[in-house]
């Protein structure tokens, strides 16, 4: 993301920076876009939103949040 911003959104420049082809960068960006759209389309769960916020602000490590959210989802399925 940092490189994309620093190159003013130029996928061609991102590809050159990382030594990959433009189609590779485009495909990776398309996958990220799909994930963002899927998250935005899903109804927000207040607990998961809160845990995710803690990861963003650095108060909870990502691996811990993943385990907590996994346990929460498993309990909800019971």
Secondary structure, 3 states (H helix, E strand, C coil): CHHHHHCCCCHHHHHHHHCCCHHHHHHHHHHHHHHHHHHHHCCCCHHHHHHHHHHHCCCCCHHHHHHHHHHHHHHHHC
